[in-house]
Amino acid sequence: MQIINQNPTCLITGCSGYIGGFIAKRLISLNWQVFGITRQNDTSPLNPQVRWIVADLNDQKSDLERSKVLTKYGSLDAIFHCA
């Protein structure tokens, strides 16, 4: 397991939307490490400080890939469901 830093870590679903994006910006300003789930394939115009996971929460087949990505970086301190 690779731990990126000791800051608190969260996952935000719908992170590319208005509410999720606002929460992400606020948490980043408080030194949180933020993982964001989005359906958009091109995350370049979005917040570069977010570690983006491109996935569709309605697609059950992508659950395994999301869990592999998250377990690689350690545990989560919070989850915000904004999808």
Number of C-alpha atoms within 10 A of each C-alpha: 9 8 11 11 11 9 13 15 21 18 23 24 22 20 29 24 14 11 13 20 20 13 17 26 17 12 16 15 10 11 13 19 22 25 23 22 25 21 16 14 10 10 16 9 7 14 15 9 12 22 14 24 21 16 20 18 16 8 8 9 11 13 13 9 11 16 10 10 12 15 13 12 15 14 13 15 12 12 13 15 12 16 15
